Amino acid sequence: MLGLEAKLSKEWEGRSAQELAEAPVTAIQGVSAGDAELLLKAFGIKTVRDFGTNKYFRWAESIVTLAD
């Protein structure tokens, strides 16, 4: 168990980190099919790995970390 159950869609609970990284972004709880389509169109994001490594999101995260 990775302790991520509350952050994942039910069908993805209990999967390994490797499986989750290659899962569609809809594996993350609260990310709808519509959200996934927008992420794909705007940023080319298909998987959780794509989402987590997107340069724009990482830049924003760095800015917020510095601000805090």
Buried (B, 14 or more C-beta within 10 A) or exposed (E): EEEBEEBBBEEBBEBEEEEBBBBBBBBBBEBEEEBBEEBBEEBEBBBBBBBBEBEEBEEEEEEEEEEE
